[in-house]
Structures are given as C-alpha cells and as structure tokens.
Amino acid sequence: MPDLKLAKLPDRTPVKITITLQPELNAALRQYAEAYRTTYGQAESVSELIPFMLVAFLASDRGFAKAQKDGLQAPPPNADIRRRGRRASHQPASPTNTEE
C-alpha cells in the first residue's frame, strides 16, 4: 500500500440534533436571521445559521479552550474553529437538547 501524504479523511456524516427553545430565544434567532439578511443581502434560515453561530461561540469561549487544552476531549479533526478577539453580548437561555 502506498504511503500517501494525505491521511484518511475523517467521518463527515452530519448529525441531526433537535432542540426546544423558549419563545424569546426563537424570536431573537429570527431577528438575527433578519439582521443577517439586511447586512448581507441574502436570506438564510435560522436552521442554516445556528451551526455557524455555535462554531463562533465555541471559538470565542476562552474557558472552553482552556478546558480542551487541559485535557478535555479534543474537537473533531475537521472542525474549522477560528479564535476571534471580540465578545458578543448574549442573553442566556436554557434550551432542552434531545439527540435523534
């Protein structure tokens, strides 16, 4: 078998997660999608925006980054998480997560 420079690609099978949101958070997400449309001139659904919002949140969470560095489970090898130096204000919410 040849020794290839490119390693075997990681699993890229999407995982579907269903969550339940409080009405206030749902309204805020819809407002964000509208702000996105106004800013970029392209409409994106809330469900399309959420994965990118989560990536940005995780990339900006210094406590999480430290926990990962200190031995918390490593992120997936194909995760494109970039650190940003700004913090966004947010309103806490407590969604209920259920995996399918």
Residue pairs with C-beta under 8 A, 6 or more apart in sequence:
9 78
10 76
10 77
10 78
12 78
15 99
16 100
17 97
17 98
17 99
17 100
18 97
18 98
18 99
18 100
19 95
19 96
19 97
19 98
20 95
20 96
20 98
21 29
21 93
21 95
22 93
22 94
22 95
24 91
24 93
25 91
25 93
25 95
28 91
29 46
29 49
29 50
30 46
32 46
32 49
32 53
33 43
33 44
33 45
33 46
33 49
36 42
36 43
36 44
36 49
37 43
37 44
55 79
55 80
55 81
56 84
56 88
58 64
58 81
59 81
59 82
59 83
59 84
60 83
60 84
60 86
60 87
60 88
64 72
65 83
68 74
68 75
75 81
